[in-house]
Amino acid sequence: MGRSGWNNSRVRQANKQIFLEYLWREKQLSKSRLASLSGLSIPAVGNILEELLSEGSIVHSAEKLSARGLNGGSYQLPGNGAWTLCMNVTPTRLESQLADSRLMAVGEAREERISLHEPLALIAAIAAHYRYYRQRYPSQIINLALGVHGQVDPVTGVSQTMPQAPWASPLELKYLLEERLGVQVRVDNDCVMLALAEKWQNPQALDNFCVINVDYGIGSSFLLDNQIWRGSLYGSGQIGHTIVDPDGTACDCGRYGCLETVASLSALKKQARVWLKSQPGSDACDPNNLSTAQLIAARERGDNRITLWVENAASAIGLSLYNFLNILNINQIWLYGRSCAFGESWRQTIIQQTGFNPFDRGDRPQAMNTQINFGTLDRSRQLLGIGYLYVEARLGN
């Protein structure tokens, strides 16, 4: 069956959605700037804005964004809607950033260390963290958006598996929190949180990119044609469980030699602990209390063993990325996580492993070649990323 054409009503509706996307990204725009971004004439832009104003989708402000020429003020999203508490959830830490109805930060980001032994204790900790903000803003509706470590079903809001947790059973985060708090709750993976943050807040982000989070484990999320790719079972982006050594160490997923077992921070700390225990007379760190900061500091001091382990880890990440690049032909990678503190040589090793990309021809502009860069969004803006789950639902994405 063929696809039907678009009549004037559908075109107008599509243009209104495009304008709303611009305003969610930029927060405030003039009519002339909207015309420049959309390629439409000023009269056409004016008609679309009038419709959006009459629907209550946007509001007009007398504030001028340019001192040049005539200026009819500016347009922005309404400021009287529900706020969103954006949270990153792991079994050991809760991080949060409160946002207003336009997803602009309210106050500073907050972090809380937790130590839990059973899943309902996590529900209680999240609820208590949420109530801290409700007490400060008692008259404000505050919905909840959670970026959760591990595999998540974003439709049901169930945390399927959560590494580091002392429990293995799924946890119905959305249902239990909505029942307890009486507010809307949306849930997705923490790497999706980073990908949404890049998509909506980084003007340099392309319509196709990948976010890699190299921390306790290794996670990733892909944006394809400007949409988060989750897969039919919501398990896409499991780059940490690509096998790089079939005869390697057992992974928590049940297989052997996954990327996480050789290149994550937990794998590097395990290597360091094993070595330290073999040196009983050494004045080095206590192997049972080795911190990430100590590992990074040893690398910065030029410790040969740490340097070798870190470079091997970066090589393994680059090899796995090379395979993803060839399959998906993605030309932009953003690196996040505490491993980024290993610095530029770590990034360059990753780049070298992905350098032989058959889709990167020498006759193409440099801008078309694969870009692998450290993410530039601060933690507050990273946390705000998960709040865009509500924006995408509202826009029909």
C-alpha angles and dihedrals in degrees: 000000000000125000118256122236126250119259124206093269093056092046090051091049091050091050091050090053091049090052091050090051090053090051094048088054101040098027093209130033139169123231091251092051091051089051090051093048096045099037090230127131121261092249091051091048090049092054092050092048091050090055092048090048092050090050091051091239093125139015132220123236128196089219111119118220095193133042093206123097127325115345128189096196122253143283132233143161118279115273098210102077132101119298123228130226105211113203139180111209129200129153090256105036144031119200123184144180121189115219133191126231091284092049094251116146118264109202125328131320114266131212129198126186114217136185114200136174104187135033099247088058087063090053089051092048093051091047092050090048090051093049090056087069095040089057090052094047104027096164095049125092106230119189122196130238119184129197102196130198112241134015116340136182101220093193097057094025092232122151100221099185130000117191114220091028116123089222130070102195123102116261123215096220098165097047096043095046095045089050092049100040104028094225136107115275128193123187135193141146120293091239089055085055089058093045092051090048090055094044096051103029107032114076089195094060115112127217088256120044144129131228117208118194111197107187134106084341132003119257135167142188130199131214110202119182088348093304129107108248109219102160127230092285094037092243101112120130097043092147089146089068098052107118115244098164116029090192094046136108122314113261127214088247090067098253131099132249100012116169090252090061092061108024111033124095090250090055092049092048090050090054090049093048092051091052094045091052089055089058103061094167095048123118089216125117124306103266092215093056102037110150130203089242090057091050092051092045091053089052091051090051089057099250102180096215094049091045092053093047092048093049091048089050092051090049091053091050090049092050092052090046090051090059092049091048092053093048099043101023092223113168101190128064127178118199122211137164136074092290088073085077087075084079142209098334089056090052092046091053089054090048092050091055091052094041096099097070111155089209092060105083120187093232093063124094113269089242088068094056122095113285117204111181141157112260112256101200115109120233094264092057092043089056091047088060093079090056089067088075084082092047093051091048090051093049092047096246 
